[in-house]
Amino acid sequence: MRVRRCAILMLEPRETLGFHLALLADGGSGLQRSVDWVAIAPHRRDETVVTSTEREVLVDLSPSEWIELEALAAKHPHEAIETLVTKELVIAEASDADARDRQLRETHWRPAAAVAHAASRWRGVDTEAADREFAEVVEETLLQRLGPPPPPVRERAPASQRLRLPVADATPLDALLAQRVTCRNFDASRALTQAQLAAVLYRTYGARAVDDFAPGVQLLKKSVPSAGGLHATEAYLLVRRVEGIEPGLYHYHPIDHALEPIRRLDRDEAAALARRFVAAQSYFLDAPVFVIAVSRFGRNFWKYRNHAKAYRALILDVGHLSQTMYLAATELGLAAFITAAINEVDIEEALGLDPLEEGPLAVSGFGVRARDCREIEFDPLHVIWKKD
Ligand SMILES: Cc1cc2nc3c(=O)[nH]c(=O)nc-3n(C[C@H](O)[C@H](O)[C@H](O)COP(=O)(O)O)c2cc1C
């Protein structure tokens, strides 16, 4: 059997501090420090810890050249090699791990970006429960706990030296921008019309033209800019209350301006998935539709191979999509949100996405804003929530 190291691997010497009363009684600080070598390898689902002996094997093994297992076993303990094969950090030729490792290679991820992406994916996180638990153990205010934040603006010259710029005359764009306030109070009794859903989707994700840029290379023209004109980020929908559309999961086809059904959901399933998708942030759960921004890494990295900026460019693309969706919804008198606190792994599983090739970077949603403000929104100018 031939083996090689997996393509992308980060070994992090992760410190854990434990508190032990006995150590305190002995006159110390009470803290015990331990360090684990944590392996992050994006072709695997989860992190795994390796021993120092296993680490030596990994450092010795090439990710590009296959070698016979016996040759490796001549230099390193057999047990460590076997464990590494089980952990899929040492890849056995023609195994399942080999298939996934090859797929990762062929997607042309930049290693640091692949590790960052893998390390930031959540499964089953409940942010509200985590916040509650934290509040129970820590009674300090944010300021006591974190100290003062950096100032709101980095000032590079005294006020007297600043070149004051003219104030632009107010335009309809200003009025629209002023109305954009992230919504955390949706009206659970109101549905979207199909026309509202369609308009927001088209203005954000819809393709206005398909351009034959070169033989076999098609670019899309949309309302938003996109790195390389590739528009590698597409919209998936979790529909809860849209007139004439069954609750369920859908993919938006940006050229046909059409919804592709993935799975129908009953009300309870849809509610449970919504909660799961946004890591239990309850204030978003009354939104009638979630729009999940899913980046197709393979499409962007086809051009920007192993590129230092490619993953960043994808994230920037999602920012443009988000703001455009906010504005498109706001223009219709609706309200929107975005969150990055999402359970990527749960979303991937629900939508049937292969995480090596495509994955969610954010979840947005929009709908009718409720009349009552139950959850705080950031509206210091009282544009939405008038002062009593
Ligand atoms: C990338 C990004 C991630 C965000 N994630 C969350 C989130 O997890 N939960 C949340 O309640 N709001 C989230 N927000 C919304 C911000 O809290 C909000 O934009 C901010 O409070 C300013 O309010 P405004 O959008 O009304 O101006 C996010 C915004 C952005 C741009």
The ligand as an ORCA input file, in Angstrom:
! r2SCAN-3c Opt
* xyz 0 1
  C     -21.252     40.332      8.446
  C     -22.364     40.667      9.400
  C     -22.734     39.728     10.348
  C     -23.778     40.004     11.230
  N     -24.153     39.046     12.136
  C     -25.182     39.292     12.976
  C     -25.619     38.330     13.916
  O     -25.072     37.243     14.012
  N     -26.662     38.612     14.715
  C     -27.307     39.809     14.663
  O     -28.261     40.017     15.420
  N     -26.912     40.768     13.768
  C     -25.876     40.535     12.936
  N     -25.480     41.483     12.036
  C     -26.212     42.767     11.973
  C     -25.469     43.828     12.736
  O     -25.629     43.589     14.117
  C     -26.027     45.187     12.353
  O     -25.672     45.453     11.007
  C     -25.481     46.284     13.257
  O     -26.037     46.145     14.545
  C     -25.775     47.663     12.736
  O     -27.165     47.844     12.589
  P     -27.792     48.284     11.198
  O     -27.546     47.180     10.214
  O     -29.256     48.443     11.476
  O     -27.129     49.559     10.792
  C     -24.444     41.241     11.162
  C     -24.051     42.189     10.195
  C     -23.032     41.899      9.320
  C     -22.659     42.902      8.279
*
